[in-house]
Amino acid sequence: MTTPPRDRVTRLIVALAVTSAIMTSAIMTSAIVLPRAALAEDGQFDKMRARIAAFVADKMEKLGGSRIVYKVDTDGLRESVITDLRDDVYKTLREGKIAFSGLAIRDAGVEVKIADAKGREQLARKLASAAEGLPSHALTVTDGGDGLVRLAPTDAASAARLRDLVEDSIAMIEQRLKDAGINLTSVLPDGTDRIRIFIPGMMEPARVTAVFARKVKVSFRLIDVSMPAEQAQSGTPPTGTEVLPGFKDERHYLVAKDSALDGDDISYAGPGFASGTKDPIASFRFNGRGTRRFAHVTEENIGRPFAIVLDGKVISAPVIREPITGGSGQISGNFTLEEANSVAMLLRAGSLPGHLDLVEQQVVQPAAKP
């Protein structure tokens, strides 16, 4: 899962505006209107990040605060990447009607046996085409002899995936701190797989780490229409179901406890606008495995509503009108743009491979006055 550069720049523009407002009591309009593409290409992104970090460091020296370091789950990332690669290979083989056998994950890569040489060439060509322009998806394809093909991410692709995971984790941390009412922060990469957080004036780091003690839970579940949710709530709900509240409204929903899909099946999520109404929405896209599972679920349950559940609350409950085979969807719910962005961030957080490991937390005392 990759956070587009423009999204990263937008986050920093907002953060810089907030920081500037604190410094001067006025938002710097010139910072907000800088072209996003130019920011990403000429190093402005890193310059703004450094500027925010310098301001927060100055506040830390004067006020003291919390210093927290997390490590991203590199093992979970590797497992996720290889699993997705296997699923992509399977999908490509099936769609191309290429005969194969022995598809398996082995030694940090994927192996498959394809007797036909043209089939092997077709697989390599399609995977290369899909990875074009995506450095994090580059592959090495090795001929193992006797029809055996071995595929594995390149070292450069693995490094790019790790950078993407760190950036996505930073986005999630920033959003969840904001949701917790903690706004003046500096969240930066620390080496290749760690993230450093400075929070001026916060002398209780445990309050912050509690925010990340659990992973955001995202699930897609079918809604049970055998009885009203209110009746199930006041009585005995059907076996295998539970009643959950809505994300924004007072409505309750009777949903299946088992998930048809979960956050690990999401490869991308971001805010946007509905094409017809221009209302803010959160859009998402599934990985190969999620696309197949979602297609199967929607094909088998046409006419039934299903719930998109985020941390135990139903954020949307659309009715399945037809099989959804494209692997993408939209979530609407009378959101403001900020709420749509928050939902998208949390969807991305729910799909981050693994978890964040707490490496260090400490209270930094303010510098002694001369």
N, C-alpha and C positions, 0 to 999 in steps of 0.2 A: 504494500500500500504506500502510495507516494503522495505527499502534500505538494501540489503544484507551486512553483516559485511565486506566482502572483498571490496565492493565498498566504504564503509566508511573509511576503512584502506587506500585504494588507495588515496582517497581525502586528508587524513592527510599526507601520504607520500609525495605527491606533494607539499602540503602546507609547510611541514617541509623542503623540498628541497629548495623551494623559500626563506623561512626564513633564512636558512643556507647560501644561496647564498648572501643574503643581509648582513649577519653578517660577512662572511669570503670571499666573492667574489668567492666562489667555492662551487658547489653542493656536498653534502655529499653522495657519491656513496654507502657507507655502509648502509645508511638509506633506499635507494631505493631497495636494493636487499634482505632485510629482508623478510622471508617467511610470506605471508599474513595470513595464518591460525594461525601460531604461534603468530603473532601480536594480532590477535583477541582473542586468548585463554589465553595468559599470561599477559594481562594488558598493553601491549605495546601501544595499541591504546590510552588508557587514558593517558599514560605517554607522548606520543607525543603531544596529545592535550594540556596537562598541560605545556609542554615545549614551545609550540607556544604561549600560553596565557601569560606565564611569559615574553617572549621576547617582545610581543606587549605591555604588561603593562609597561615594562621599557621604551619603546618608547613613550608611552602616557605620562609618567611622565616627560620625557625630552622635548617632542615636543608639548604636549597637543593634543587635537583631539576631536572626537565626540563619545559620549556614547548614544546608542540607545537600547531601550528594546521593544520587540514585544511579544504579547500573541497570541498563536494559538487558533483557533476556536474550542473549546471543544464541543460546542453544535452542530456545523456542523459535527464534527467527530462522535458523537453519532448517529446522524440522518443517516449519511452515512453507518455506521456499521450495524444498524438495517435494513435499506433498502436493503443492500447487503445480509443480513441473510435471509430476506423474499424471495429475488430472488433465493438464493441458495436452500431454502426449496422447493420453487415451482419447480425449475429445477429437484431436486431429486425426488420429488413426481411424476412428469410427466415421467421422464426417468424410474422410477421403476414401473410405471403403478399402483400407489397406489391411491385408491379412497379417496377423501378428500373433505372437505367443510369448509367455514368460515376462510380461510387463511387471517390473518390481523395483522397489527402492533398495539400492545396495551401495555401500561405501560412499556415502554423501553424494550420490547421483542416482540416475534412473537408467535401468537397462531394459531393453526389449529386443526380441528376436523377430526379424523380418526377412523372410527367405528371398523375396523378390527385390533385386537391386533397384528397380525403378521405384518401388515402394519406399526404400530407404532414402533415396534421393528426394522423393516427394515430401517425406516427413521433415527432413533437414531443411528443405526449401521453405516449407510453410512456417516452421518454427522461426527461421531466420527472418522471414517477412514480418511475423508478428512482433519480433523483438526490435525491428528497425526503428532507430531513433530513441530507443529506450535502453540506455547503458546498463541499467539495473537488471535487464532481462537477457543480457548476452550469454550465449551458451558455447561450450565446447562439445563437439560431436565427434566421437571416436569410433572407428570401425574395429570391432573386436574379433572379426573373422567369423566365418560360418554363419553370416547373417546377423550377428550380435551387434547392436548399436548401444553405445553408452553416451548419455547426455549428463552434463553437469554445468552449474553456473561458473563463469570465469571468475578469477580472483577479483578483477575489477568490478564485476557485477555484484559479487558478494559485499565488497566494500561500499558500493553505491547503495545497496539494500540496507546496510547497517547505518549509513548516513541518513537515509530516508526514515528508518525506524527511530533514530534519535530525534530527528526534526518532528516527526509525528507525535512522539512522546512529549516533546517540548510543547507542542500545540495543545495536547491534552492537559498537561500540567497547568499551563497558563489559563485555559478555559475553566478548569475545575477550581483553581485558586480564585478566579474572578467570581465564579458561582458561589464560593464560600465567603465572598466579601473581602478578599485579600487582593488589593489592586497594585500596590507599589512593590513590585518584585523584579528581580533579574533572574531569568532562567536561560542558562547557556550550556552548550556542549562542553564537556570536560574530558579531553582525550577523545578516543574513538567510540567508547561505549558507555560513557558516564554523562550525567547531567547535574550541573551545580545550580542550586537555588539560593539566592540571597534575599532576605525579607527584612528591611530596616524596621526597627521598632518592635518587631515580633520577638518577645523573649520566651515564648512557649513553642518550641519547634514540634513538640508532640501534637499540638493542635493541627499543625500542617500535615504531618505524616499520617495522621488519622484519616485525612481526606483521601489518601492513596492506599489505605490499608487493604482495600478490596478493589477488584477489577469491576469496571462498569459491565453490567449484565444486559446484553441485547438478545432478544429472541423473537422469533416469528411463530405465532401459535394460532391454531384454528379456534374460532369462537363457537361455543356450544349454544345452540338455539332451542334446545329441548325445553327450557324454562327461562323465565325472566331472571336477570341477575339479582334483582331485589328479592325474589322468592328464594333463590339459592342462598342468598346472604342471610336471610332470616330463618332458613330451615336447613336442610341437608343438601348440599350440591351433589350433582351426579358424580359417580366414581371417576377419578382421574381428572377432575376439574377444580378450579378455584376462582374466586371472585377478586378482580383487581380494579383499582380506581383509575379514572382517566387522568391524563397528564395535566390538562388545564381545566376541565369541567368537573362537575360533581357526579357525572354519570359513572356507573360501575359496569363491568363486563364479566361474563362467565366464560372463562377461557380454559383450554386444555393445559394441564400441567406440563406435558411433554412438548418440547419445541420441535417444530418442523425444520427450522433452521436456526442458527444462532450467529452471534457477532463474528465468529471466526470465518464465516462464509462471505463476509463483506470485504471487497478489495478496495473500495473507494466510497467516500461520502462527502458531500459538500452542499453549501447553500445555493439557492437559485430562485428563479421566478417561474410560476406556472405560465405556459405559453398563451393560454386564453385570457385568464384573469389578471396575470402579472402579480398574483399574490405570492408572498415568500413561501418557499418550500425547502425541504431537505431532500436531495436526490442521492441515490446510492446505486452501487453496482456490485454484483456478486462475482466471486472467483469461479473457476470452471466447475468445481464441485457444487458450489451454491447454485449456479445457473441450472445445472441438471436437476438438483433437488427441488428448486423452486418451480421449474417447469413441470415436474411430476406432481407436486402438491397442487398446483393451480389447475392442472389438467384433471385431476381426480376430484376436485372440490368446486367446480363451477357453480356459482349461485350462492356459495357460502361466504360469510364474512371471516376475515382473519385479522388477528391483532398483531401490531408491531409494539413490542413491550420493551421499555427502557427502564431498568432499575425498578421493576415491579409496578410500573405505571404504563397504561395503554396510551401511546402517543398518536395512534391512528388505527382505524378499524374499517378498511375498505372492503367492499364485496368483490369477490373474484368473478369477473364478467367473462373472461376467456383465458385459455392457457397463456401464461407469460413465459415465453421462451428466450427472450432477448437478454435476460440476466440483469436487468436494471429496473428501477422503479422510483417513485416519488412519494414523499410523505407530506401531506398537507394537514393543517389543523388550525386555521385562523392564526397562524404564527405572525409575530413581528419578524423583521429581518434578523434582529438579534437573537430571537428564540430559534429561528430556523438555523442560524449559524451554530448556536449552542447544541441543538439536536444533532447536527451533522458532526460536530466535534466529538460528541459523546458516542455516536455511532462509530466513528473512527477509533475512539478509545476502546470501545468494546471489541474491535477487530485487531487490536495490536497483538502481535504474537507474544505469548508468555505474560510476564508481569515485570514490575519495577522492583528491584532489590534495594533496600535501604542500606547504604554503605556507611553513611556518617550523618549525624545530626549534632549540632552544638550551638550553644548560645555565645554570641560574640559581644563582649562588653564594649561600650563606647570608649573612645580614646580619652585619656585623662586630659583635662584642660590645663594649659600651661599656667 
